[in-house]
Amino acid sequence: MDVLREEASRIARAAKIDWSIERADEGAHFCFENAEAKKTFVTSCKRFDMPHRDA
């Protein structure tokens, strides 16, 4: 989880946007202010072989 938080922070900082994380029953929701940052984060999840749902 720490790796994903660091990656989300890096992506948001590069895009100069805010992001947030919300705990869920299963996992967590990473929320970004724009679709491009979200797309980049999904790509990172795939690279780290982390299960994800693009909602």
C-alpha positions as CSV (number, residue, x, y, z in Angstrom):
1,M,0.0,0.0,0.0
2,D,2.9,2.4,0.7
3,V,4.2,1.9,-2.8
4,L,0.9,2.8,-4.3
5,R,0.6,5.9,-2.0
6,E,4.0,7.0,-3.1
7,E,3.2,6.5,-6.7
8,A,-0.1,8.4,-6.4
9,S,1.7,11.3,-4.8
10,R,4.4,11.3,-7.5
11,I,1.8,11.3,-10.3
12,A,-0.3,14.0,-8.6
13,R,2.7,16.2,-8.0
14,A,3.8,15.9,-11.6
15,A,0.4,16.8,-12.8
16,K,0.0,19.6,-10.2
17,I,-3.3,18.2,-9.0
18,D,-4.7,16.9,-5.7
19,W,-5.5,13.3,-5.0
20,S,-7.1,11.4,-2.2
21,I,-7.5,7.8,-0.9
22,E,-10.6,6.3,0.6
23,R,-10.7,3.1,2.5
24,A,-13.2,0.5,1.2
25,D,-14.4,-2.9,2.4
26,E,-12.0,-4.4,-0.1
27,G,-8.9,-2.4,-0.6
28,A,-8.9,1.4,-1.2
29,H,-10.0,3.9,-3.7
30,F,-7.4,6.3,-5.2
31,C,-9.0,9.4,-6.5
32,F,-7.4,11.9,-8.8
33,E,-8.6,15.3,-10.1
34,N,-8.2,14.4,-13.8
35,A,-8.6,11.4,-16.0
36,E,-5.0,11.5,-17.3
37,A,-3.5,11.1,-13.8
38,K,-5.9,8.2,-13.1
39,K,-4.9,6.5,-16.4
40,T,-1.2,6.9,-15.4
41,F,-1.9,5.4,-11.9
42,V,-3.7,2.4,-13.5
43,T,-0.7,1.8,-15.7
44,S,1.5,1.9,-12.5
45,C,-0.8,-0.7,-10.9
46,K,-0.3,-3.0,-13.8
47,R,3.4,-2.5,-13.8
48,F,3.5,-3.4,-10.0
49,D,1.2,-6.3,-10.8
50,M,-1.3,-5.0,-8.3
51,P,-5.0,-6.0,-8.7
52,H,-7.2,-3.0,-9.5
53,R,-10.6,-2.0,-10.9
54,D,-10.9,1.0,-13.1
55,A,-14.1,2.5,-11.9
